[in-house]
Amino acid sequence: MNRLGKKANETLIEMALSADDDIAVLTKFKLSRSEGEECNGPETISTAGSEIPSSSEGLSSTETTLLIPEHQGIDKRHQSKDSIFFRDGVRRIDFVLSYVDDLNKEWEKKLERRKEFESNLQKAGLELETEDKKESEDGKIFFVKIHAPWEVLITYAEVLNIKVPIRENDIPSTVENPLDCVLFPLRLPEKVMHPEPDYFTAPFSKDKQELYLINDESTFFSPSMRNRIVNYILTRCPYGTEEGKKKFGIKRLLNNGTYTAAYPLHDCQYWKKASDPNCDSERYTLYMEWARFLRFYKEQPLDLIRKYYGEKIGIYFAWLGFYTEMLFLAAVVGLICFLYGLFTMDENMSSKEICDPSIGGEIIMCPLCDRDCEYWRLNTTCESSQYSHLFDNVATLFFAIFMGIWVTLFLEFWKRRQARLKYEWDLVDFEEEQQQLQLRPEYEAKCTQKKRNPVTQEMEPYLPLTSQAVRFCVSGATVLFWVSLIIASMIAVIVYRLAVYAAFASLMENTQTLQPISGLLTPQLATSVTASCLNFVIIMILNFFYERIAIWITDMEIPRTHMEYENRLTMKMFLFQFVNYYSSCFYVAFFKGKFVGYPGAYTYMFNRWRNEECDPAGCLIELTTQLTIVMAGKQIWGNIQEAIVPWICNWWGRRKARNNPENLYSRWEQDHDLQIFGALGLFYEYLEMVIQFGFITLFVASFPLAPLLALMNNILEIRVDSWKLTTQYRRPVAAKAHSIGVWQEILNGMAILSVVTNAFIVAFTSDMIPRLVYYYAYSENEDSPMSGYINNSLSVFQISDFPERNEPKENPENFVICRYRDYRYPPDHEKKYLHTMQFWHILAAKLAFIIIMEHVVFIVKFFVAWMIPDVPADVKAKIKREKYLTQKILHEYELEKLKERLCQGDKGATEKEFIATEGRMELSRAM
């Protein structure tokens, strides 16, 4: 089984603690050797086509290159540019490091770091091969290719608890879907959907290699597993001591410029298959079947994505695809509600009365601003009132309730889908503690103090409580400052709205050139559109700066584990984005027009700017405008950032390479010129989708077409993300994940909040409740119950009661009274300008509606969640069956080993041990 011909029991793992600073730096890999044997064998390192003996293994790549005679250089014209192997054509390139010798003042220090680092990589068992800068396309970059031999792979596969196949799965597949014939056009070929057979798996152990299905050692571990193992070593390999502290990890070397890049290789070019028959060309398959937009209607090859990129990226695309599928139902229902508003627009009594010259044309409205604005007629808002009916109708209530239930169905069915993926991808027994709770190298390096772990009884680095408290205080103050900055910017936008509102009102009343569009472009709408655009620009600017601040303060906190780091960063970023994106929508939905006062007693912001009023038809159309601009603008800008910017950067970076012969542009150079898919790459993808999820749930009552916009965006998003990942980015290091992590809890929280916000939007932002109260309690016309509603909803003000601050400069038609939107007593009443009883009836109805709607939706939500089990019954049965069979296989293996030892006369193998093993097998069967 051992490729180098050494026995498995000659390999030893030592988890060593550094004697200098007691930091666990590396799992050391040692090979026993005879006294005269070379340290790592002749295969350990070869540079520029020659094998360097152990006497030179302490040299850096630059220095070893100088030992090679000029005539021994390899002619790259004889090497395929798609080669993913060392020059011997046998050893696979699992990772590539690159660096530039810039000969500045730091050159010697970087040289020493590389020398020490690469020497320690060799001691860990990795094999290196260096490409001299003369062989690179630009003549400046050195490439260090890394190969993990079989002994290293099996050693770290055991350390990382990697599951490998032990027997082909014999559990019958699920019964065929009767809709398969209908869905056939959406299907991908079986070889693409399931690139490898399904196996029973078990954690790898070097002592049980005969148990596993090892047909070929070179392909037993997939490329994604191999690069994950090598990355594990690279992140923990030391490179020397600086300032009295032991330094280690490729991340630090990248940050200080010792290396310029570290990445695994794509297996081929995306537009054509590799010429090497040993290469699977999975990148080409992913591009042809998944990453092209013309395949937007096809299902995603999730198993192939998982095999090529790892489970963490696979689970993201599975979630995004499932979210998009569920959006289809919400989009259809939202479109039906919108069409209902469209078809009933002409039947809306409120807009009919506003547009009627004998009703709306005779109603004189109070000025929209102080002094400069004139009196205006209600029928000038005819068209905007008609359009507001598109979103403010009885279907709005139905859709708000529907979306509250849809959110629950989406989250519950995703749990079931996630459980099925966990089974199919061997993540059922995935140890979060082992994979994600490993100490971050940065934590080990920065925490100089140690204490004993109460579980393992080993000394571990820790951060003192006082230091944690100080760091959290600084972090919390920083986050609070930036959230305050968002609120300040929102107030600035509100001030802008108040300042330009008067200007728009005066301009539109006095300018004849605006007459053709004055019916549609009201002062309220013009102010809302310009303010929304300004708000979107401010959102993008604040996002740009805060993303960098959030990463900085999270690094400053020194989280202990990778999971802690991701969770803290996620919460900081989401809190900021939540306030940044939604604050303007919350203002329009719940504050605008609610604290206006009335003519003669208006309320002012900072005692200077008069608060905004809603349109006579309500504020819902303005909330729809705000939501559309911010949501659509974010999606368009996001796609530009994700697709166009990387493409331009790669095109610019590779413009010189196109002038060279194709066979001189090697595989590692091609990937080096691609963009970096960083450790936070998926984080930004999730964040973008969760913010969108908020738009279609928190404010969906104001815009039923939001799910349709999100659906169209996500269909494009899946292909944009797959295209950029396959064609524009270096191959990411594979990582495991069995769920979407903390995002699940964020989605649950937003689902609950959405019920509350939509109930308040229907109650306080739309005109639904006032119309219902009028219909049932105040209508006097039995034949047409809604006639007279507009007149009923407008109060009367006597112009002579205007104080000098508010009174218009001109009143050419000598109006005596004007109307305003409120429920107050007329000037001739004893309760002059106080709220009428109808106002209190409407307020009570609004509060009652909120309580009833919330309770009804929450009861249905919780009932649906209780009815739908998180794990499908067939998956539970398969998990139990697989565990039983896996245990049986392992026990039979142990029994056979005991029989062999008994037959060989091994004194250590007693008959009692044999009987105990058989008994354990019987107990396993019984269980």
Summary of the structure (lengths in Angstrom):
residues: 927
radius of gyration: 34.5
end to end distance: 34.8
largest distance: 119.8
contacts: 2905
relative contact order: 0.10
helix: 57%
strand: 11%
